[in-house]
Amino acid sequence: MNRSQYSQLLKLAKGCLAEYLAFGEEEIILPATAVKTVKAAAPGGKLPTLEEYKKQISGCRKCPLGKSRLNFVFGVGNPKARLMFVGEGPGFDEDHKGEPFVGRAGQLLTKIIESIGLKREDVFIANVVKCHPMIDPSDPEKRANDRPPTPEEAAECIGYLEKQIDIIKPEFICALGSSAAKALLATEITISKLRGRYYDYRGAKLLPTFHPAALLRNPVYKKDVWEDMKMLKRSMGI
């Protein structure tokens, strides 16, 4: 598609949206074709337990992230959870403790989980990448050294997360933040447009929402996250 065709397409989309809103609709729901539908894995051999799988992959050093990290952050929680939370990657605190979401954003995530009537141990928490993406990989002891994983890093590591999902078989997955949602749904659509609805992902209903760290930086997002959590709570029958 050339620049002229792209411009015409944008004008057409803008006109369609204006017409849609003129009929009093207040929410635009993305069609299923707007993002990739990821089917559940085809039946194969017997899957390992989560603990067995952790032992199989925790020594991974395939990419540069694995060579600079302190700990492989596999994930934590109920191996038979109905609900999984998926973030982008470990930060400083997670890299040092070997557990996801243990810093300030993790404390807020715990409160979010409790707000829908669950406990942290009821769900499973993981990340798209298992090792700490750093601005300066030569200094893992340096704070304020976190960064989002690149699309290439996410693509390299996401197979581990997919296998975890196949083992756990959650009914619901909550993707926390733009990097996680984009990696899981193979899309460039922003989190503000992705949130508020479910997508099919490996046999589960996937709900994107803002990352807890985004709420700490900008509390205005709390209302949207609360709406997403109420939707999740209703769907789960809690």
Buried (B, 14 or more C-beta within 10 A) or exposed (E): EEEEEEEEEEEEEEEEEEEEEEEEEEEEEBEEEEBBEBEEBEEEEEBBEBEEBBEEBBEBEEBBBBEBBBBBBBBBBBEEBBBBBBBBBBBBBBBBBBBBBBBEBBEBBBEBBEEBEBEBEBBBBBBBBBBBBBEEBEEBEEEEBBBBBEEEBBBBBBEBBBBBBBBBBBEBBBBBBBBBBBBBBEBEBEBEBBBBBBBBBBBBBBBBBBBBBBBBEEEEBBEBBBEBBEBBBEBBEE
